[in-house]
């Protein structure tokens, strides 16, 4: 796509979003008891002061998904698909990259029709952070790329908008009277977010046996809040649900799970592969920062900091790693 920016006045943003609502479903961050993406009918409800507490993951990789129903030897597969195109506005750079990573797992490495049905027609409109929305953000330490249909940069009286895909270009063209081209071109400076370069050690391969991990392990209660709110975690379990009245009829379900739960690695015979809490604690961090990258050459973690922000015992694993010394 072209590297130049479009421009739209702030006073025209509601008009643009209302145009989207006419033909699509619009989702944006709303502040109630928490900040989460919800379907909206009015742009006035949108909250952009900080990042959403909950990522977009649940809209594509759903927390509970019926894979098929069965009745004796008959299997019925019903893959649900949204009735309208869903447009997500106000998605931060970390979450845009998180969707890209989930796309990689569920659409490239493994062809998952359930994820694809939710994801294929969705349109992502990003919102660039001027500065870190949380003191725990460390997205500047991660290798984040450009993954959006449109991206908005806020200025004093207007937004600069960059087109990332044909879908994004079509949205611009559908409201072209609100946009004007500029001579400003996208560069690396536009992608920077101040105060987000928190993680100082990118290679933790030699820190596996460091005793400082205990600083986090001793505070961890294995509640799995970190993985539930993580925009890239994709751990799940598959189970069958039947009724006692007819054990040959039921549904096969996929549900979110967590590597932080002892039950996640429990197998027949009651053997648990990661019985020890320290093993589970380190596994999540190493998968995010080391293992996934070694296998796919992609950093799984996007540095959103939700796992730290919402940890009930306030475990800042980034700070723990930064203070570690190699033996």
C-alpha positions in Angstrom: 0.0 0.0 0.0 1.0 3.7 -0.4 3.2 5.1 2.4 1.6 8.5 2.6 -1.0 9.5 5.2 -4.6 10.6 4.9 -6.0 13.2 7.2 -9.4 13.5 8.9 -10.5 16.2 11.2 -11.4 15.1 14.8 -14.8 16.6 14.3 -15.5 14.3 11.4 -14.5 11.0 13.2 -18.1 10.4 14.4 -19.3 10.8 10.9 -16.8 8.3 9.6 -17.7 5.7 12.3 -21.5 6.3 11.8 -21.0 5.5 8.1 -19.3 2.3 9.2 -22.3 1.4 11.5 -24.7 1.8 8.6 -23.5 -1.4 6.9 -21.3 -3.2 9.5 -21.1 -4.0 13.1 -18.7 -1.6 14.9 -16.8 -2.7 18.0 -14.7 -0.3 20.1 -13.3 0.0 23.7 -16.0 1.0 26.2 -15.4 1.8 29.9 -17.9 0.3 32.3 -16.7 -1.9 35.2 -13.7 -2.5 33.0 -12.5 -1.4 29.6 -13.5 -3.9 26.9 -14.4 -4.0 23.2 -18.1 -4.1 22.7 -20.5 -3.6 19.9 -21.6 0.1 19.8 -24.4 2.0 18.2 -23.0 5.5 19.0 -19.3 6.7 18.7 -19.7 8.9 21.7 -19.3 5.9 24.0 -15.8 5.1 22.7 -13.0 5.2 25.4 -9.5 5.8 24.1 -7.7 7.1 27.1 -5.9 3.9 27.8 -5.7 0.3 26.5 -8.6 -2.1 26.9 -8.3 -4.5 29.8 -9.5 -7.4 27.6 -7.9 -8.0 24.2 -9.6 -9.0 20.9 -8.7 -12.6 21.3 -12.2 -13.7 22.5 -13.9 -12.5 19.2 -11.9 -14.9 17.0 -10.5 -17.6 19.3 -13.7 -17.9 21.4 -13.5 -19.0 25.0 -16.0 -21.7 24.5 -16.6 -23.1 21.0 -18.8 -26.0 19.8 -16.8 -28.0 17.3 -19.6 -30.4 16.5 -22.6 -32.3 17.9 -22.9 -36.1 17.7 -25.7 -38.6 17.9 -24.4 -42.2 18.0 -22.4 -42.5 14.7 -23.7 -39.3 13.2 -21.6 -36.0 13.4 -23.0 -32.6 12.6 -20.6 -29.7 12.1 -22.1 -26.2 12.3 -19.5 -23.4 11.9 -21.0 -20.1 12.9 -20.1 -17.0 10.9 -20.9 -13.4 11.8 -23.9 -12.1 9.9 -22.2 -8.8 9.2 -18.7 -7.6 8.7 -17.3 -6.6 12.1 -15.1 -3.5 12.3 -12.9 -3.1 15.3 -11.9 0.5 16.0 -9.3 1.7 18.6 -7.0 -1.4 18.5 -3.6 -0.7 19.9 -0.4 -1.8 18.2 0.3 -4.6 20.7 -3.2 -6.1 20.1 -2.9 -5.7 16.3 0.3 -7.8 16.4 -1.3 -10.3 18.8 -4.1 -10.9 16.2 -1.4 -11.4 13.6 0.2 -14.0 15.8 -3.1 -15.8 16.3 -3.7 -15.7 12.6 -0.3 -17.4 12.2 -1.3 -20.2 14.5 -4.9 -20.7 13.5 -4.8 -19.8 9.8 -1.3 -20.6 8.6 0.3 -23.3 10.8 -3.1 -25.0 11.4 -6.1 -24.5 9.2 -8.8 -23.9 11.9 -12.2 -23.3 10.2 -13.8 -22.0 13.5 -11.2 -19.3 14.0 -11.2 -18.4 10.2 -15.0 -18.1 10.2 -14.8 -15.4 12.9 -11.7 -13.7 11.6 -11.8 -13.6 7.8 -14.2 -10.7 7.2 -13.1 -8.7 10.3 -11.6 -5.2 9.8 -9.0 -3.8 12.2 -8.6 -0.1 12.7 -5.7 0.7 14.9 -5.1 3.6 17.3 -1.5 4.6 18.0 -0.5 5.2 21.5 1.4 8.5 22.0 3.0 7.2 25.1 2.8 4.0 27.2 -0.8 3.6 28.4 0.4 1.6 31.4 3.6 1.7 33.5 3.9 -2.0 32.7 3.9 -1.7 28.9 7.0 -3.0 27.2 5.9 -3.2 23.6 8.9 -1.2 22.6 11.1 -4.1 23.6 9.2 -6.4 21.2 9.7 -6.8 17.5 6.2 -5.4 16.5 5.3 -4.9 12.8 2.5 -3.2 10.9 -0.7 -5.3 10.9 -3.8 -3.3 10.4 -6.4 -2.3 7.8 -6.3 1.3 8.9 -4.1 3.0 11.6 -5.0 6.3 13.3 -2.4 8.7 14.7 -3.9 11.5 16.9 -2.8 15.1 16.4 -4.1 18.3 17.9 -7.1 18.9 15.6 -7.1 15.8 13.4 -6.0 12.2 12.9 -3.4 11.0 10.4 -4.5 7.7 8.9 -2.4 5.1 7.1 -4.0 2.5 4.9 -2.6 -1.0 5.4 -4.9 -3.2 3.2 -7.5 -3.1 0.5 -10.2 -3.4 3.1 -8.9 -0.3 4.8 -8.8 1.5 1.5 -12.4 0.6 0.8 -13.4 2.1 4.1 -11.6 5.4 3.2 -13.3 5.4 -0.2 -16.7 4.9 1.4 -16.3 8.2 3.3 -13.8 9.9 0.9 -15.4 13.3 1.5 -14.1 13.2 5.1 -10.5 12.4 4.1 -7.7 14.3 2.4 -4.2 13.2 1.3 -1.1 14.6 2.9 2.5 14.8 1.8 3.6 13.2 5.1 5.0 9.6 4.7 5.0 6.9 7.3 8.4 6.2 8.9 9.8 4.4 11.9 9.5 7.5 14.1 5.7 7.3 13.8 5.7 3.8 15.1 7.6 4.5 18.3 5.8 4.7 21.7 7.6 6.5 24.5 8.5 4.7 27.7 7.8 1.2 26.4 11.4 -0.2 26.2 11.3 -1.9 29.6 12.6 -5.4 28.9 16.4 -5.1 28.8 17.2 -8.8 28.4 15.8 -10.2 25.2 17.7 -13.6 25.4 16.7 -15.4 28.5 18.0 -18.8 27.4 20.8 -18.8 30.1 18.6 -17.7 32.9 16.5 -20.9 33.3 18.1 -21.9 36.6 18.5 -18.4 38.0 17.4 -18.3 41.7 15.7 -14.9 41.1 12.7 -16.6 39.5 11.6 -17.3 43.1 10.8 -13.6 43.4 7.8 -14.2 41.2 7.1 -17.9 42.0 6.7 -17.2 45.7 4.0 -14.6 44.9 2.2 -16.6 42.2 -1.1 -18.2 43.2 -1.6 -20.0 39.9 -4.9 -18.2 39.2 -4.3 -18.0 35.4 -5.3 -14.4 35.1 -2.1 -13.8 33.1 -3.0 -16.3 30.4 -6.7 -15.4 30.3 -5.9 -11.8 29.6 -2.9 -12.5 27.3 -3.8 -11.6 23.7 -1.6 -14.3 22.2 -2.1 -17.4 24.5 -3.9 -20.1 22.7 -3.9 -23.0 25.2 -7.2 -24.9 25.2 -8.8 -28.2 26.0 -11.3 -30.3 24.1 -14.0 -32.3 25.9 -17.3 -34.0 25.2 -20.5 -33.0 27.0 -23.3 -35.6 27.3 -26.3 -36.1 29.5 -26.8 -39.2 31.7 -30.1 -39.9 29.9 -28.2 -40.5 26.6 -24.5 -41.0 26.7 -24.3 -41.4 22.9 -25.6 -37.9 22.2 -23.8 -34.7 23.0 -21.4 -32.0 21.9 -17.6 -31.7 21.5 -16.3 -28.4 22.9 -13.1 -26.4 22.8 -12.5 -24.2 25.8 -9.7 -22.0 26.9 -7.2 -23.4 29.4 -3.9 -22.3 30.9 -0.4 -23.7 31.3 -0.6 -22.1 34.8 -3.1 -24.7 36.0 -1.8 -28.0 37.3 -4.6 -29.8 35.5 -3.4 -28.6 32.1 -0.6 -31.2 31.9 -2.5 -33.9 33.8 -2.7 -37.2 31.8 -4.1 -40.7 32.3 -2.8 -42.2 35.5 -2.9 -38.9 37.2 0.6 -38.0 36.2 1.2 -34.2 36.0 4.1 -33.1 33.8 4.4 -29.7 35.4 3.5 -30.4 39.0 5.7 -27.8 40.4 4.5 -24.2 40.4 7.9 -22.9 39.5 7.9 -25.0 36.4 4.5 -23.6 35.3 5.5 -20.0 36.1 8.7 -20.2 34.0 7.1 -22.1 31.2 4.7 -19.3 30.4 7.4 -16.7 30.2 9.8 -18.9 28.3 7.1 -19.8 25.8 6.3 -16.2 25.3 9.9 -14.9 25.0 12.0 -17.9 24.0 10.4 -21.1 22.8 8.0 -19.7 20.3 10.7 -17.5 18.8 13.1 -20.5 18.5 10.5 -22.5 16.7 8.9 -19.8 14.4 11.3 -16.9 14.5 8.5 -14.7 15.9 8.3 -13.2 19.4 5.0 -14.4 20.7 4.7 -11.8 23.4 3.6 -8.3 22.2 4.5 -6.4 25.4 1.0 -5.2 26.3 1.7 -5.7 30.0 -1.8 -7.0 30.9 -0.4 -10.1 32.7 1.4 -7.7 35.0 -1.2 -5.0 35.3 -3.9 -7.4 36.3 -1.9 -9.9 38.4 -3.5 -10.0 41.8 -0.1 -10.2 43.5 1.5 -7.7 41.1 4.3 -9.9 39.7 6.4 -7.8 37.4 8.3 -10.5 35.5 10.0 -7.9 33.3 11.6 -6.3 36.2 12.6 -9.7 37.6 14.3 -10.6 34.4 16.0 -7.1 34.1 17.6 -7.6 37.6 18.9 -11.1 36.9 22.6 -11.7 36.5 24.0 -14.5 34.4 25.9 -17.0 36.5 
